[in-house]
C-alpha cells in the first residue's frame, strides 16, 4: 500500500483527499486487466473508461461553466495515482489534459463546447503538436508554416514525437504565422484529425510503448476560426499550458517511484538471503531509506508547485521546473534501486519494476528535458527569482 500520509500536508483540501481515495479504489478495480498488447486499442479503451468514471472531467474546464478552472493539485493527484497503477492509464489521462490545455486556457466558448464536452467524456482523443524535427525544447525555432489565405490558414510542414499521434481526433497545433521573428510569430490552432492535408507520416516506437507519430501537413487548409487566442500568441499559449502540466509530469514520476518503493519493500521483506529477509541487510535498508527520502522530497516540490498555481500565481515556471527536474531524476534512481533489490527478476521482461524502468526514462525528456529545466531554474535564479 503506497504511503498516503502526504495527503495530510497543508497543500491539500478535503476534496483532494476524497479524490485520491476514490480514484485509488477505482483504479484497483478497473485497470488491472487492461490488455496492453495493442497500445492504440488500450489507449482508446482507457480514455473511454476514464471518461465513464468521470475522471476526465478534471482534465479540462467545464465548457458550460464560465468560472471553471483547472485545479493543478487534482491533476497531480490523478496522475500520481494512475501512474502508480498503470503507466498507460496515466499517459491516456495526461494527453486528454495536455492536448486540450490551450482550449481550456485560451479557447472561445464555441471552441470549448465543440471539443471539451467530448474529450471530458472520453468520446474524443486529443494531442498537443508542438515538437518538430529541428525544434524540441527550442519552441521559438519551429518551422511549420501557417499562411493566411482569405478566410483560411494553410499549414505546411511537419511535427514529430506527437503523443497520441495516429489515434487523436484533434490536434492543438503550433505554427509560424510570421507576425514577428522568433517566439512572437507563432500562433496556435485546433486541427481535427480528418482535415485534408494532415497525414500520419510515421509511427514512432519507443522503449515504453505509447502511441507516437510524425505528422505531415501538406496544403492543409483550416478556417481562421480554428485559431486559439490571437495571431502571434502561440508561444505564450504553449508556455502557459506547459506551466500547468509540467508539474503533473513530476507527479507521474512520483507515482512510478511510489510503486517501485512498494515493490522493493514487498520483495525485501519476503525474499530471504543467508537465512534472513533481504530487509535485514543494512545495504538494503540504506537503499530503502534513500528511496523514501527521494520520494518525500519530490512530493514536496511537486505539490508546492501545484499549490502555488492553484493559489493564483500567474507563472510557476521555476517551481514547476524544479519539481519536474527533481521528481523525474529521483524517480529514475528509486526505480533503479528497486530493480537492484529484485535481482534477476528485476530485469525480466514484463515484471513490474522492469516496466517502470522503461516508463520513467521518457519523463526526463518530454515537456522539457532535465537539462532544459536546469536552464529555466538558473535563469530565473540569476534574475532574482
Backbone torsions as a table, in degrees:
resi	resn	phi	psi	omega
1	UNK	NA	123.6	-179.2
2	UNK	-66.6	145.9	177.4
3	UNK	-61.7	130.1	178.0
4	UNK	-118.8	9.3	-177.5
5	UNK	-63.3	-22.9	179.8
6	UNK	-62.9	-23.1	-179.2
7	UNK	-66.4	-14.9	176.8
8	UNK	-88.4	-1.7	176.8
9	UNK	-64.6	154.7	-176.2
10	UNK	-70.0	-3.2	176.2
11	UNK	-68.0	-20.8	-167.8
12	UNK	-110.5	153.7	172.0
13	UNK	-106.8	169.4	-177.8
14	UNK	-58.4	-35.4	-179.5
15	UNK	-62.4	-30.8	178.2
16	UNK	-71.0	-38.1	178.1
17	UNK	-67.4	-39.6	177.3
18	UNK	-63.7	-43.4	178.5
19	UNK	-59.0	-48.2	-177.5
20	UNK	-60.6	-43.9	-179.4
21	UNK	-66.1	-43.9	-177.3
22	UNK	-66.7	-43.0	-179.1
23	UNK	-67.6	-38.0	179.0
24	UNK	-60.7	-42.4	178.3
25	UNK	-65.3	-43.6	-179.3
26	UNK	-63.5	-44.3	-178.2
27	UNK	-62.6	-42.0	179.0
28	UNK	-61.6	-34.3	-177.2
29	UNK	-85.4	-23.0	-169.9
30	UNK	-117.0	-14.2	-172.1
31	UNK	-107.3	-12.0	-172.5
32	UNK	-66.3	-26.9	-172.4
33	UNK	-114.8	22.0	176.7
34	UNK	-71.7	129.0	179.6
35	UNK	-81.8	117.3	-177.6
36	UNK	-95.6	4.8	-175.2
37	UNK	-65.6	-31.3	173.7
38	UNK	-113.7	100.7	-171.2
39	UNK	-64.1	-42.0	179.2
40	UNK	-59.5	-47.6	-179.3
41	UNK	-64.8	-38.4	179.5
42	UNK	-63.4	-41.7	179.5
43	UNK	-65.0	-41.8	177.8
44	UNK	-62.3	-42.7	179.3
45	UNK	-64.7	-41.5	-179.1
46	UNK	-65.6	-42.4	177.8
47	UNK	-62.4	-41.9	178.2
48	UNK	-62.1	-44.5	-180.0
49	UNK	-65.0	-43.2	179.3
50	UNK	-63.9	-34.8	176.2
51	UNK	-68.3	-45.1	179.8
52	UNK	-62.3	-35.0	-179.7
53	UNK	-76.7	-9.6	179.8
54	UNK	86.1	2.1	-175.8
55	UNK	-73.5	-28.1	179.8
56	UNK	-71.9	-11.1	175.2
57	UNK	-63.3	-22.6	177.2
58	UNK	-81.0	-15.1	-171.7
59	UNK	-79.2	-16.0	-177.5
60	UNK	-152.7	163.1	179.2
61	UNK	-71.5	158.4	177.3
62	UNK	-75.4	117.2	-176.5
63	UNK	-65.6	-16.7	-179.5
64	UNK	-100.4	5.6	-179.6
65	UNK	-126.5	106.3	-176.2
66	UNK	-63.5	-21.0	-179.5
67	UNK	-94.8	2.6	-178.2
68	UNK	-69.0	137.4	178.0
69	UNK	-134.3	160.8	174.7
70	UNK	-76.3	131.0	176.5
71	UNK	-101.0	107.9	-171.7
72	UNK	-70.2	-33.0	177.1
73	UNK	-63.6	-40.3	177.1
74	UNK	-64.8	-43.1	177.7
75	UNK	-58.4	-42.9	-179.5
76	UNK	-67.7	-42.4	178.0
77	UNK	-60.6	-43.2	-179.5
78	UNK	-64.6	-45.6	-179.2
79	UNK	-66.4	-41.5	178.4
80	UNK	-60.6	-45.3	-177.4
81	UNK	-66.3	-46.8	180.0
82	UNK	-64.0	-41.9	-179.7
83	UNK	-61.7	-36.6	179.0
84	UNK	-64.5	-31.6	-179.3
85	UNK	-90.9	-42.4	-171.5
86	UNK	-163.0	115.1	-177.6
87	UNK	-60.4	-36.0	-178.8
88	UNK	-73.1	-29.5	174.9
89	UNK	-66.1	-41.9	175.6
90	UNK	-60.6	-46.4	179.1
91	UNK	-57.0	-46.2	-176.6
92	UNK	-63.3	-43.1	177.1
93	UNK	-65.1	-47.0	-175.4
94	UNK	-58.9	-40.7	-177.2
95	UNK	-71.3	-27.8	174.5
96	UNK	-65.9	-33.1	178.3
97	UNK	-80.5	-50.2	-178.3
98	UNK	-64.1	-41.7	-177.4
99	UNK	-64.7	-28.0	-179.3
100	UNK	-110.4	5.0	-177.1
101	UNK	-55.9	-40.4	-179.7
102	UNK	-66.4	-32.7	177.6
103	UNK	-70.8	-42.6	177.9
104	UNK	-59.0	-41.7	-172.9
105	UNK	-88.1	-32.2	-171.4
106	UNK	-130.5	-2.0	-175.0
107	UNK	-72.2	151.2	171.5
108	UNK	-73.2	167.1	-179.3
109	UNK	-58.4	-43.1	-178.4
110	UNK	-66.9	-36.1	178.1
111	UNK	-66.2	-41.0	178.0
112	UNK	-63.4	-44.9	-178.3
113	UNK	-68.3	-35.0	-180.0
114	UNK	-64.9	-40.6	-170.5
115	UNK	-112.0	-42.9	-172.7
116	UNK	-68.0	-32.3	177.0
117	UNK	-61.5	-31.1	-179.2
118	UNK	-83.5	-44.9	-177.5
119	UNK	-69.4	-34.7	179.2
120	UNK	-68.6	-23.9	178.5
121	UNK	-89.8	-7.9	-176.8
122	UNK	81.4	14.0	-178.1
123	UNK	-89.9	-10.3	178.3
124	UNK	-145.8	143.4	178.6
125	UNK	-102.0	145.0	-176.8
126	UNK	-122.2	164.1	179.9
127	UNK	-148.6	155.2	-177.1
128	UNK	-114.7	106.7	-172.6
129	UNK	-104.3	89.8	-178.1
130	UNK	-116.1	-48.2	-173.7
131	UNK	-67.9	147.5	177.7
132	UNK	-132.7	167.5	-179.9
133	UNK	-55.2	-32.9	-178.0
134	UNK	-110.1	3.8	-178.9
135	UNK	-147.6	100.0	174.9
136	UNK	-98.8	-84.0	178.7
137	UNK	-72.6	-22.7	179.1
138	UNK	-88.4	77.0	-172.8
139	UNK	-61.7	-34.8	-176.2
140	UNK	-66.7	-10.5	-175.0
141	UNK	-99.3	15.3	-175.7
142	UNK	-71.3	154.7	-173.0
143	UNK	-111.9	-21.3	-177.2
144	UNK	-52.6	122.2	-173.8
145	UNK	-98.2	139.7	172.9
146	UNK	-121.4	105.8	-175.3
147	UNK	-98.5	126.1	178.4
148	UNK	-69.3	134.3	179.7
149	UNK	-147.6	95.1	-177.5
150	UNK	65.1	-124.6	179.7
151	UNK	-94.6	19.9	-177.7
152	UNK	-130.0	167.1	164.0
153	UNK	-118.4	143.5	178.2
154	UNK	-114.5	120.3	-176.8
155	UNK	-97.0	133.4	176.0
156	UNK	-140.2	126.7	178.4
157	UNK	145.2	-158.7	-175.8
158	UNK	-136.3	155.2	166.0
159	UNK	-127.5	152.1	179.8
160	UNK	-144.2	165.8	-175.1
161	UNK	55.6	40.0	-177.6
162	UNK	-90.5	113.1	178.1
163	UNK	-66.7	139.3	-172.6
164	UNK	72.3	5.6	176.8
165	UNK	-59.9	127.1	-179.2
166	UNK	99.8	-19.8	178.3
167	UNK	-124.6	-9.6	-178.8
168	UNK	-70.1	150.2	174.4
169	UNK	-92.3	-20.8	176.4
170	UNK	-149.8	150.2	178.9
171	UNK	-122.7	133.2	166.9
172	UNK	-87.8	113.4	-169.8
173	UNK	-114.1	135.0	177.6
174	UNK	-108.3	127.0	-174.0
175	UNK	-140.9	157.4	-178.8
176	UNK	-84.8	114.0	177.0
177	UNK	-99.3	-11.8	167.6
178	UNK	81.3	23.4	177.7
179	UNK	-64.7	-27.4	179.0
180	UNK	-160.9	167.0	178.3
181	UNK	-67.9	158.2	172.0
182	UNK	62.3	-138.7	-172.4
183	UNK	-62.9	-26.9	-175.0
184	UNK	-81.8	0.2	-179.6
185	UNK	-113.2	27.5	-176.8
186	UNK	-116.1	141.2	177.3
187	UNK	-129.0	164.4	-178.1
188	UNK	-116.7	144.1	-176.4
189	UNK	-139.3	152.2	168.7
190	UNK	-95.3	121.2	-178.8
191	UNK	-123.5	108.4	175.4
192	UNK	-60.7	147.1	-175.1
193	UNK	-63.5	-25.7	-178.0
194	UNK	-92.1	13.6	178.8
195	UNK	-66.6	127.0	177.5
196	UNK	-56.3	137.5	-179.0
197	UNK	98.0	-14.6	174.6
198	UNK	-99.2	125.3	180.0
199	UNK	-141.0	162.2	176.6
200	UNK	-91.1	107.6	-176.8
201	UNK	-77.9	-30.3	-175.8
202	UNK	-165.1	137.1	169.6
203	UNK	-91.9	138.0	-173.6
204	UNK	-112.3	130.3	179.5
205	UNK	-104.7	136.7	-179.8
206	UNK	-130.2	173.8	-171.0
207	UNK	-65.6	-30.2	173.6
208	UNK	-110.1	105.9	-170.4
209	UNK	-55.1	119.8	174.1
210	UNK	-139.8	153.2	174.5
211	UNK	-73.2	114.5	-179.7
212	UNK	-135.0	149.3	-178.6
213	UNK	-154.9	160.0	167.7
214	UNK	-100.2	128.1	-177.5
215	UNK	-103.2	141.5	176.2
216	UNK	-115.5	132.0	175.5
217	UNK	-116.0	115.3	-179.8
218	UNK	-129.4	107.9	-177.7
219	UNK	50.7	45.3	-177.1
220	UNK	-87.0	109.3	-172.7
221	UNK	-97.8	125.9	177.3
222	UNK	-129.7	153.0	179.5
223	UNK	-69.0	149.4	175.1
224	UNK	-61.8	-21.8	178.2
225	UNK	-71.1	-9.8	178.4
226	UNK	-80.0	-7.0	-179.0
227	UNK	-71.4	141.4	173.8
228	UNK	-98.8	128.0	-176.5
229	UNK	69.8	-147.8	-177.5
230	UNK	-109.0	161.9	175.7
231	UNK	-56.9	135.5	178.9
232	UNK	85.8	-0.8	-179.9
233	UNK	-94.6	5.4	-173.6
234	UNK	-60.3	-42.0	-179.6
235	UNK	-63.7	-44.5	178.1
236	UNK	-60.5	-40.7	179.6
237	UNK	-64.5	-46.6	-179.7
238	UNK	-60.4	-44.6	-179.1
239	UNK	-67.1	-35.5	178.1
240	UNK	-66.1	-40.5	177.9
241	UNK	-64.2	-46.7	-179.7
242	UNK	-64.8	-32.2	178.9
243	UNK	-61.5	-33.6	177.7
244	UNK	-79.6	-48.1	-167.9
245	UNK	-90.0	-12.9	179.0
246	UNK	-63.5	-38.3	177.3
247	UNK	-63.0	-31.4	-178.5
248	UNK	-72.9	-27.4	173.2
249	UNK	-62.7	-43.5	176.7
250	UNK	-60.3	-37.9	178.9
251	UNK	-65.5	-38.9	176.6
252	UNK	-62.3	-43.3	176.9
253	UNK	-59.4	-39.0	178.3
254	UNK	-62.5	-41.0	176.8
255	UNK	-62.4	-43.4	176.5
256	UNK	-60.6	-43.5	-178.5
257	UNK	-64.6	-41.4	179.0
258	UNK	-62.1	-42.2	178.6
259	UNK	-63.3	-40.6	179.1
260	UNK	-62.2	-41.5	178.4
261	UNK	-64.7	-43.4	177.7
262	UNK	-57.7	-45.0	-179.6
263	UNK	-65.6	-38.7	-179.7
264	UNK	-67.5	-41.1	178.2
265	UNK	-63.9	-45.1	179.5
266	UNK	-61.6	-42.1	-179.8
267	UNK	-66.0	-46.8	-173.6
268	UNK	-70.8	-24.6	179.6
269	UNK	-91.4	-14.1	-178.5
270	UNK	-107.1	-18.7	-177.2
271	UNK	-98.1	132.7	-180.0
272	UNK	-102.9	147.6	175.2
273	UNK	-141.3	125.6	-178.7
274	UNK	56.5	37.6	173.3
275	UNK	83.2	7.8	-180.0
276	UNK	-143.8	158.2	178.4
277	UNK	-61.0	148.2	175.8
278	UNK	-53.7	-34.2	-176.4
279	UNK	-65.7	-13.5	176.3
280	UNK	-77.6	-16.5	-179.0
281	UNK	-75.7	131.6	-178.8
282	UNK	-62.4	-33.5	179.2
283	UNK	-64.3	-39.7	178.1
284	UNK	-68.9	-40.9	176.6
285	UNK	-60.3	-37.6	176.6
286	UNK	-62.8	-41.5	177.5
287	UNK	-62.2	-45.7	-178.6
288	UNK	-62.0	-41.9	179.6
289	UNK	-62.7	-44.0	178.9
290	UNK	-61.9	-41.3	-179.3
291	UNK	-63.5	-46.8	-179.3
292	UNK	-62.9	-40.6	179.2
293	UNK	-63.6	-47.3	-180.0
294	UNK	-60.7	-39.2	-178.6
295	UNK	-66.7	-46.1	-179.8
296	UNK	-65.8	-40.4	178.9
297	UNK	-64.0	-41.3	177.7
298	UNK	-64.0	-43.0	-179.5
299	UNK	-60.9	-39.9	178.4
300	UNK	-61.2	-42.4	179.4
301	UNK	-69.2	-40.6	-179.1
302	UNK	-62.0	-51.1	-172.9
303	UNK	-81.2	-18.8	168.9
304	UNK	-64.5	-47.9	-179.3
305	UNK	-61.6	-44.1	-179.5
306	UNK	-64.7	-43.2	179.5
307	UNK	-63.4	-41.4	178.5
308	UNK	-60.7	-44.3	-179.9
309	UNK	-64.1	-43.9	179.7
310	UNK	-67.8	-23.0	-179.3
311	UNK	-82.9	-1.0	174.4
312	UNK	106.5	5.8	176.7
313	UNK	-61.8	128.5	-177.1
314	UNK	-64.4	-37.8	177.1
315	UNK	-138.9	142.3	176.2
316	UNK	-130.4	37.2	-175.2
317	UNK	-57.3	-44.7	-178.3
318	UNK	-66.1	-47.2	-177.9
319	UNK	-67.0	-40.1	178.6
320	UNK	-67.1	-38.4	177.9
321	UNK	-64.1	-42.4	177.3
322	UNK	-60.9	-44.3	-179.0
323	UNK	-62.9	-47.4	-177.9
324	UNK	-65.7	-45.1	-179.2
325	UNK	-60.1	-53.0	-174.2
326	UNK	-69.7	-46.8	-175.1
327	UNK	-64.8	-41.2	-179.0
328	UNK	-72.6	-42.0	179.0
329	UNK	-65.8	-43.4	-179.1
330	UNK	-70.3	-34.6	176.3
331	UNK	-62.4	-38.3	175.9
332	UNK	-58.0	-43.2	-179.9
333	UNK	-68.0	-42.5	179.2
334	UNK	-60.6	-46.4	-178.4
335	UNK	-66.4	-38.7	177.7
336	UNK	-60.5	-41.4	177.4
337	UNK	-64.8	-37.7	178.0
338	UNK	-63.7	-40.9	176.8
339	UNK	-61.1	-43.7	-179.1
340	UNK	-62.1	-42.2	179.8
341	UNK	-65.4	-31.4	179.4
342	UNK	-78.6	-13.8	-179.6
343	UNK	63.3	-137.5	-177.6
344	UNK	-58.8	-36.4	179.2
345	UNK	-64.2	-22.5	-178.6
346	UNK	-69.6	-21.6	179.2
347	UNK	-110.7	10.8	176.4
348	UNK	-76.7	124.2	-176.9
349	UNK	-57.6	128.9	179.0
350	UNK	98.3	-12.5	176.3
351	UNK	-70.8	158.7	-175.7
352	UNK	-60.2	-48.6	-175.3
353	UNK	-71.3	-30.1	174.9
354	UNK	-65.7	-40.2	177.2
355	UNK	-64.6	-41.8	177.4
356	UNK	-62.4	-37.7	-180.0
357	UNK	-60.7	-38.6	178.1
358	UNK	-76.9	-35.7	-177.5
359	UNK	-65.2	-42.1	-169.1
360	UNK	-70.6	-27.3	-170.2
361	UNK	-62.3	-38.6	-177.6
362	UNK	-66.6	-28.8	-176.9
363	UNK	-66.0	-20.5	178.1
364	UNK	-83.1	1.1	-178.7
365	UNK	-118.3	-53.5	-170.7
366	UNK	-75.7	158.3	-172.3
367	UNK	54.7	38.2	177.8
368	UNK	101.1	107.3	-178.9
369	UNK	-63.2	161.3	-177.4
370	UNK	-54.1	-41.1	-179.7
371	UNK	-65.0	-34.5	177.9
372	UNK	-68.7	-37.6	177.4
373	UNK	-61.7	-36.5	177.2
374	UNK	-64.0	-38.5	177.9
375	UNK	-63.0	-45.0	179.5
376	UNK	-60.4	-47.5	-178.7
377	UNK	-62.7	-45.3	-178.4
378	UNK	-63.7	-45.4	-178.7
379	UNK	-62.0	-43.0	-178.8
380	UNK	-72.0	-33.0	177.3
381	UNK	-67.8	-44.0	178.9
382	UNK	-65.6	-28.7	179.4
383	UNK	-83.1	0.3	178.4
384	UNK	96.5	21.7	178.4
385	UNK	93.7	NA	NA
